[in-house]
Amino acid sequence: MIRPRENVPLAFPYCDRGKGKSPLGRPTCNGGKGNRHRRRIFLLLLPLLVAGAAVAQPEPATPVDEETWTPRPGVYVGTAGCTNALCHGAAAPRGEDGDDVRNDEYTVWLSDPHRLNAFRILESPLSQAIAEALEPGSRATELALCRDCHALAAAAGSALVEAEGISCEGCHGPAGGWVDRHYERRSDWSRARSIENGMIDLRDPTNRARLCGGCHLGDARRAVDHRLIAAGHPQLQFELDNFSLSERWPRHFFLDRERATPRGESHGLRAWAVGQLVAWRDGLDFLAARAGGGGPWPELSSLSCRSCHHPLAGGSWRRQPGYRFRGGLPPWSPARWVVLRALLGELAPDRLATLEADVERLGEALSTFADRSEVARLAAGLSRTSADLAPVVDRAEWSVERARRLVRALAADPALAAADVATAEQVAFGLRSLVAYLVEHQPAQQSGTLASRVAELFDALADPDAFDRQRFVDVLAALAANGP
């Protein structure tokens, strides 16, 4: 059985480490007193909330007459139809063997301030300051680049849908085409028919990677780019497997039941591998769109941030011997490539050499501020080439030996001696996913040095502003020498 990931011990957006409050006045993300107090209040009110939902909502309807029922694909209807205690509003999970749902999904969503308050956070002073810096006189609640991610269903134009933030439909798709039917017997209405009518199949890790990564990492349409970061938006961290299974956020799905999918488990190493490729392609598509004329250029968020943003004390900022680009220009950050390169070295070694040569050309073009049309051409070409690898990655067979080889390959990668923070984070996430797999299949590993080494990597990343690269590299060296 796939196990949850322990809390991801990195700095998260809106978290203020060790001070009990975030910059938005919200509880810290590390389970501080404010967060515990808020959770206690919610648990005290939960029976009233659930009872109210059960009274307000009717019993599930009898099957709809197909001859008179008209589906409305693409129409958002809000969460009200999900709150029945017999549907998704139960006080606790009560799904029976063979069920696809826990019945408490809405209740879990109510307990998660990150999703529930995603749109409301745009009303905060910090969000308004960001909006003012981007477009003087504007409001964050009205800017499309804010609403696109903080209210995933905002396109519906409904104040109710907007107020729900990251709502049920924001992730599972507009429900107008299937909500009236999806609870019927499978002989009358299948999950496949719901998907045909607008439900997003989140058991497919490719769909989930695109949906989550589109906001948490960025894609051709949405991105926390350099302009937005400069305006005050926190930098984002994301990796599909670790963040999907983190105990930091309430989970509303059954892990053991989601493994029984046609193509194997939808979490674990399959999700990690697919997530790496999707994130890589999304980054390329963003570069191709931006360099092709879709916004300011150069786009500095694709480069290594701390090449410019660093203290001048000490000598770590000085150019090292052998630096092959022009001094004074920040290098490209390979955060979305380094882990994928190791993965492809295991899954598709015959394709890696050609791909590496193209990546090298793109990195050089970005690091030397080459003509934007050349960057657009290289990024678009790489995205097309990488797309061909999707079936290889998605259908990969995983084993203990394969996971071991990848741990060793990542830990021994000489390029990590010069890794920036973003790249080191992805390496740490990848090693955690691999080690979690080994622990699940070899429980003796749990108390061994392997898991403790990964924990040390995260210790080196505890404060991104004081990233200890040498400590990180030393732990990798120990892992490579005494790994699985």
FENSUL-V968589 format. One record per helix or strand of 3 or more residues. SS is the DSSP state (h for helix, s for strand). FROM is the first residue (numbers start at 1). TO is the last residue. If there is no record, write none. Layout:
SS&FROM&TO / SS&FROM&TO
This chain:
h&33&56 / h&79&82 / h&105&110 / h&113&116 / h&120&123 / h&125&134 / h&144&150 / h&154&156 / h&159&163 / h&168&172 / h&175&177 / h&191&196 / h&205&216 / h&226&230 / h&240&245 / h&255&258 / h&269&291 / h&300&302 / h&305&307 / h&338&347 / h&349&367 / h&372&387 / h&390&394 / h&400&411 / h&414&418 / h&421&441 / h&443&447 / h&449&460 / h&464&466 / h&469&481
